[in-house]
Amino acid sequence: MHDIAGSGVITSVDATHLMITHKVNGKDAPMTLVLTPETKREGTMAAGNKVAVRYHMENNDMVATSVRATAATTAKAKTTTGAKAKKS
């Protein structure tokens, strides 16, 4: 059995399921993955966060083998560089 890779944005999560939205032919499509005690989890599983998943098919279910979440990026923070006041 081999793993399939996918990615998307978390829409909801509970103890046993991870629901994400991913792109299929340029359109958003829902995907529900089964989470087990063996699923490797990394990052914060929260709605709106980006996620990369590896899963395999088992009895018509997508069973996650690993899930890596990263915080959603909104607007990038502006930083000021070189604007330090000169001492007189």
N, CA, C and O of each residue as an XYZ file, in Angstrom:
352
protein
N       0.852     -1.165      0.000
C       0.000      0.000      0.000
C       0.905      1.238      0.000
O       1.855      1.313      0.779
N       0.615      2.191     -0.859
C       1.453      3.385     -0.932
C       0.656      4.627     -0.536
O      -0.562      4.688     -0.706
N       1.374      5.612     -0.005
C       0.740      6.853      0.420
C       0.541      7.792     -0.752
O       1.307      7.794     -1.716
N      -0.508      8.590     -0.641
C      -0.828      9.624     -1.613
C      -0.612     10.956     -0.902
O      -0.961     11.093      0.271
N      -0.045     11.931     -1.594
C       0.199     13.245     -0.996
C      -0.870     14.227     -1.460
O      -1.360     14.150     -2.587
N      -1.218     15.143     -0.577
C      -2.181     16.182     -0.908
C      -1.964     17.380     -0.019
O      -1.216     17.315      0.956
N      -2.620     18.478     -0.357
C      -2.521     19.676      0.467
C      -3.792     20.493      0.304
O      -4.556     20.314     -0.645
N      -3.995     21.391      1.252
C      -5.178     22.241      1.210
C      -5.242     23.116      2.441
O      -4.231     23.401      3.083
N      -6.467     23.539      2.756
C      -6.709     24.405      3.901
C      -7.719     23.698      4.804
O      -8.739     23.191      4.336
N      -7.421     23.672      6.095
C      -8.311     23.011      7.048
C      -9.626     23.783      7.162
O      -9.634     24.996      7.373
N     -10.744     23.052      7.016
C     -12.052     23.669      7.240
C     -12.583     23.303      8.619
O     -13.246     24.116      9.263
N     -12.296     22.077      9.082
C     -12.633     21.685     10.450
C     -11.844     20.440     10.825
O     -11.352     19.710      9.965
N     -11.738     20.218     12.129
C     -10.977     19.073     12.626
C     -11.573     18.640     13.960
O     -11.997     19.473     14.762
N     -11.599     17.318     14.191
C     -11.966     16.789     15.498
C     -11.019     15.632     15.799
O     -10.019     15.462     15.101
N     -11.308     14.849     16.805
C     -10.389     13.800     17.232
C     -10.165     12.718     16.179
O      -9.108     12.087     16.160
N     -11.144     12.495     15.306
C     -11.037     11.381     14.358
C     -11.118     11.772     12.891
O     -10.927     10.917     12.026
N     -11.396     13.047     12.580
C     -11.521     13.465     11.181
C     -10.890     14.827     10.938
O     -10.917     15.710     11.796
N     -10.327     14.973      9.759
C      -9.765     16.243      9.301
C     -10.446     16.585      7.990
O     -10.358     15.823      7.027
N     -11.123     17.721      7.943
C     -11.780     18.166      6.726
C     -10.983     19.324      6.133
O     -10.699     20.312      6.811
N     -10.626     19.185      4.848
C      -9.865     20.231      4.177
C     -10.535     20.583      2.859
O     -11.370     19.836      2.350
N     -10.158     21.719      2.321
C     -10.550     22.124      0.981
C      -9.276     22.148      0.157
O      -8.276     22.742      0.560
N      -9.318     21.496     -1.006
C      -8.151     21.489     -1.884
C      -8.608     21.794     -3.304
O      -9.802     21.734     -3.598
N      -7.677     22.116     -4.178
C      -8.000     22.485     -5.552
C      -8.054     21.248     -6.451
O      -7.141     20.422     -6.441
N      -9.123     21.133     -7.220
C      -9.269     20.094     -8.230
C      -9.701     20.799     -9.506
O     -10.778     21.393     -9.568
N      -8.851     20.728    -10.522
C      -9.115     21.420    -11.788
C      -9.432     22.896    -11.574
O     -10.310     23.453    -12.234
N      -8.709     23.527    -10.646
C      -8.863     24.956    -10.400
C     -10.034     25.334     -9.512
O     -10.248     26.519     -9.254
N     -10.799     24.355     -9.037
C     -11.949     24.640     -8.183
C     -11.749     24.013     -6.811
O     -11.114     22.966     -6.681
N     -12.300     24.669     -5.781
C     -12.214     24.134     -4.424
C     -13.060     22.876     -4.306
O     -14.197     22.834     -4.776
N     -12.499     21.857     -3.676
C     -13.216     20.600     -3.451
C     -12.956     20.137     -2.026
O     -11.832     20.245     -1.536
N     -13.985     19.619     -1.351
C     -13.788     19.136      0.016
C     -13.118     17.773      0.038
O     -13.258     16.981     -0.894
N     -12.382     17.509      1.123
C     -11.740     16.218      1.318
C     -11.808     15.906      2.813
O     -11.456     16.746      3.641
N     -12.261     14.704      3.155
C     -12.329     14.284      4.556
C     -11.377     13.128      4.774
O     -11.454     12.106      4.093
N     -10.476     13.301      5.733
C      -9.497     12.272      6.059
C      -9.767     11.728      7.449
O     -10.185     12.461      8.345
N      -9.529     10.450      7.619
C      -9.677      9.806      8.922
C      -8.354      9.932      9.670
O      -7.292      9.629      9.127
N      -8.430     10.386     10.928
C      -7.254     10.480     11.789
C      -7.268      9.303     12.747
O      -8.299      9.002     13.349
N      -6.131      8.636     12.891
C      -6.010      7.492     13.794
C      -4.938      7.796     14.835
O      -4.209      8.778     14.696
N      -4.830      6.981     15.864
C      -3.741      7.186     16.835
C      -2.360      7.079     16.186
O      -1.393      7.634     16.708
N      -2.252      6.379     15.062
C      -0.974      6.225     14.365
C      -0.646      7.409     13.449
O       0.482      7.515     12.968
N      -1.610      8.297     13.200
C      -1.366      9.449     12.326
C      -0.332     10.367     12.966
O      -0.510     10.819     14.097
N       0.760     10.642     12.234
C       1.783     11.578     12.706
C       1.244     12.988     12.487
O       0.834     13.335     11.379
N       1.246     13.798     13.541
C       0.708     15.158     13.457
C       1.792     16.168     13.802
O       2.545     15.994     14.760
N       1.857     17.225     13.003
C       2.852     18.280     13.221
C       2.166     19.616     13.003
O       1.464     19.802     12.008
N       2.362     20.540     13.919
C       1.766     21.863     13.790
C       0.396     21.943     14.443
O      -0.089     20.977     15.032
N      -0.218     23.117     14.326
C      -1.511     23.390     14.938
C      -2.638     23.072     13.972
O      -2.758     23.689     12.914
N      -3.467     22.098     14.351
C      -4.608     21.711     13.525
C      -5.766     22.642     13.855
O      -6.493     22.412     14.821
N      -5.943     23.700     13.053
C      -7.014     24.663     13.296
C      -7.569     25.133     11.957
O      -6.847     25.232     10.966
N      -8.854     25.418     11.952
C      -9.511     25.890     10.731
C      -8.786     27.112     10.183
O      -8.435     28.030     10.925
N      -8.568     27.106      8.878
C      -7.895     28.209      8.211
C      -6.410     27.978      7.985
O      -5.799     28.654      7.157
N      -5.819     27.030      8.711
C      -4.396     26.735      8.536
C      -4.170     25.878      7.300
O      -5.009     25.053      6.936
N      -3.028     26.085      6.665
C      -2.649     25.259      5.521
C      -2.177     23.916      6.033
O      -1.651     23.812      7.141
N      -2.369     22.876      5.215
C      -1.998     21.547      5.649
C      -1.473     20.725      4.481
O      -1.978     20.810      3.361
N      -0.448     19.926      4.766
C       0.058     18.942      3.806
C      -0.231     17.578      4.418
O       0.071     17.341      5.588
N      -0.813     16.686      3.631
C      -1.197     15.379      4.166
C      -0.629     14.256      3.313
O      -0.383     14.415      2.117
N      -0.429     13.116      3.964
C      -0.121     11.854      3.285
C      -1.158     10.883      3.784
O      -1.424     10.809      4.984
N      -1.751     10.130      2.864
C      -2.820      9.223      3.250
C      -2.846      8.016      2.335
O      -2.203      8.002      1.285
N      -3.594      7.005      2.742
C      -3.815      5.837      1.901
C      -5.298      5.483      1.963
O      -6.003      5.868      2.896
N      -5.751      4.754      0.968
C      -7.143      4.330      0.928
C      -7.292      3.034      1.724
O      -6.503      2.103      1.567
N      -8.310      2.989      2.577
C      -8.590      1.805      3.376
C     -10.106      1.712      3.550
O     -10.715      2.556      4.207
N     -10.706      0.683      2.958
C     -12.166      0.499      3.032
C     -12.922      1.758      2.589
O     -13.857      2.190      3.264
N     -12.524      2.335      1.477
C     -13.135      3.536      0.894
C     -12.959      4.801      1.745
O     -13.627      5.806      1.497
N     -12.077      4.762      2.735
C     -11.761      5.945      3.533
C     -10.354      6.410      3.205
O      -9.482      5.600      2.888
N     -10.131      7.727      3.283
C      -8.793      8.289      3.153
C      -8.221      8.369      4.567
O      -8.601      9.245      5.343
N      -7.310      7.460      4.900
C      -6.734      7.390      6.243
C      -5.402      8.127      6.241
O      -4.469      7.744      5.534
N      -5.323      9.187      7.038
C      -4.115     10.008      7.094
C      -2.990      9.271      7.809
O      -3.183      8.732      8.899
N      -1.804      9.252      7.181
C      -0.631      8.680      7.830
C       0.227      9.790      8.437
O       0.897      9.573      9.446
N       0.212     10.983      7.825
C       0.905     12.133      8.399
C       0.196     13.411      7.986
O      -0.332     13.522      6.880
N       0.196     14.370      8.898
C      -0.451     15.664      8.679
C       0.495     16.737      9.190
O       0.928     16.691     10.342
N       0.818     17.709      8.333
C       1.690     18.819      8.736
C       0.956     20.130      8.471
O       0.708     20.490      7.320
N       0.613     20.836      9.538
C      -0.128     22.088      9.415
C       0.800     23.275      9.624
O       1.731     23.221     10.427
N       0.531     24.348      8.887
C       1.251     25.605      9.078
C       0.223     26.719      9.178
O      -0.821     26.670      8.527
N       0.516     27.712      9.985
C      -0.410     28.818     10.187
C      -0.691     29.515      8.869
O       0.195     29.677      8.030
N      -1.927     29.921      8.703
C      -2.323     30.644      7.500
C      -1.630     31.996      7.488
O      -1.503     32.650      8.523
N      -1.190     32.403      6.324
C      -0.555     33.713      6.216
C      -1.598     34.704      5.725
O      -2.250     34.482      4.704
N      -1.747     35.786      6.454
C      -2.675     36.832      6.034
C      -1.838     37.905      5.343
O      -1.149     37.611      4.366
N      -1.884     39.102      5.816
C      -1.046     40.156      5.239
C       0.341     40.082      5.871
O       0.475     39.873      7.077
N       1.356     40.253      5.051
C       2.717     40.233      5.581
C       2.957     41.506      6.384
O       2.568     42.600      5.974
N       3.593     41.347      7.512
C       3.892     42.488      8.375
C       4.946     43.365      7.706
O       5.926     42.872      7.147
N       4.724     44.655      7.777
C       5.692     45.594      7.208
C       6.789     45.827      8.234
O       6.521     46.033      9.418
N       8.008     45.792      7.767
C       9.128     46.059      8.665
C       9.857     47.291      8.168
O       9.958     47.541      6.967
N      10.359     48.048      9.118
C      11.124     49.245      8.742
C      12.588     48.941      8.988
O      12.974     48.511     10.075
N      13.381     49.166      7.988
C      14.814     48.945      8.113
C      15.553     50.227      7.764
O      15.170     50.957      6.850
N      16.589     50.478      8.489
C      17.406     51.654      8.202
C      16.773     52.974      8.588
O      17.227     54.025      8.136
N      15.743     52.949      9.407
C      15.055     54.184      9.773
C      15.373     54.579     11.208
O      14.560     55.207     11.886
N      16.561     54.206     11.659
C      16.945     54.535     13.021
C      17.350     55.991     13.111
O      18.009     56.527     12.220
N      16.942     56.626     14.208
C      17.283     58.049     14.413
C      18.764     58.169     14.741
O      19.331     57.354     15.470
N      19.375     59.211     14.181
C      20.795     59.460     14.460
C      20.930     60.199     15.775
O      20.150     61.095     16.099
N      21.962     59.787     16.536
C      22.238     60.492     17.798
C      23.057     61.726     17.479
O      23.965     61.673     16.650
N      22.734     62.875     18.153
C      23.510     64.085     17.916
C      24.483     64.342     19.015
O      25.219     65.327     18.969
